Amino acid sequence: MNAGGYLLNSLITAVCSTIIAVILGSLAAYAIQRSGAKLSVGLVVLILCLKMIPTSSIAVPIYEIICNMGLYDTRIALIIVYAAVNMPFVMWTMLSFYEGVPSTLDEAAYVDGASSLQTFRKVILPICKPGLATAFIFTLFLAWNDFLISLLLTSMNAKTFTVGLAGFLSAYNLDLGPMCAGAFLFSFPVMILSMFAQRYIVQGMTAGAVKG
C-alpha cells in the first residue's frame, strides 16, 4: 500500500476543495443574505434541498461528466467535485452567521466609500471568523472522509487513503492488523486538527461577540 501517496492525495484534494468551497460559498451566502430580494428565500430553500440530495444518487452523472472532460483519475476532478458537493453546506452555515451581523455595518462602510467587496473583506469577515472556521473544518472533514466519489473517479494516480484502505479487504481475506494501523494513521491528523479547531472556534466566537 502506497500510504504516503494516498495520504498526499487526500490532503491535497481535501484542502484545495475546502478552500474553494469556503471562498465561493461565503461570497454567495453574503450576496443572498444581503440582497433583500424575494428570490433570496427561494435560493435558501434551494441550497437546503441541494444539501439533502444523497451523493449516491448523483454519482453516475458526476462520473459521466468527469470522464467526458478527460479528468478521470486526476486530483483536479476530485477537487472540483468535492468543492461543488460541499459548497451548499458552507453557504447554509455562513447564512446563519451573516444574519447575526447587523446591516448597519454595511451601510456605514458604504458611507465611508467602501465597495461591496471591501465591506465584505474588511468588515464582515473579521466578525464572522467563527463561521468561517466552522465551515472550513467541517467541510475539510467531509472531503477528507469521502469514499464513494473517490472510489468512482480514481483508479491509481489520484486514489485517496480511504479507497486505498479498502484494498485490505477482499472476498477471501481480511488483513485486520494493517487495516487498523492504516485507519489510525488516517484518523490521527483529524484528531489533532479537531483539538486545535475546537479551541480556535471558541476563541473566535468570543471575539466575534465582542466586535458585534
Steps between C-alpha positions, in 0.01 A plus 500: 500500500639838395393666822702816444363560152141431608532736798645769274209462258249522784671807646529690171146430384341568839685826569470644148131414465427639846670831423302535176172405665550740793597795278219458248244384756561789738477754217179344366341482846584866566347606170182301566461619859561868424304516174162543671320370192208259516700262285754460780254295704461257212878481462538412869246220463680383186830488688342286771347268241836461324661398827227241561571320172695179575834471324420152376214632289726736305809280485432363151443842335814630671696205366373560146583871512851443635575233239373721218726781624798266496570549871453143619758389759629853562514714811334785311186291455475426872563865590225621265246242618575541871474879472168479316348240731606673824427859396131485607613405849732803513224730376247368750748536785603854409143620448425459869810700595426780255150536642654586837702788352292821482468654156580840649867400490474460123327835467766671711773351281321617185478852643876493561553419132563124521389275217299183551811282484690725740207497740487124489876455542576766763177523698295181471771232489678609823168474684409166342830324571323237717273417207792476259690276741199274551425476128864435414551226758180307428540533123856374531376199695234427239756498220761314706264216594338456158504152354236470228609785273866405528417138424314596181736768368841351574692194396871523590649849469251701709379227737436634849578328829142386564493305173849366555402385848215297354757300303579300814151350479435234238246223447732240653725685740505784755832647609367638825834608647618717208148634453480616863845656474398681183175617658690646794747669267209649306310612811794646693525829302125548535513452876786749537325754278175458695675582827649822363185590304276474805717743689517740205124495443428583865746790494359622170144495631601710801689750284212526256253567778716784633540654156129472425 
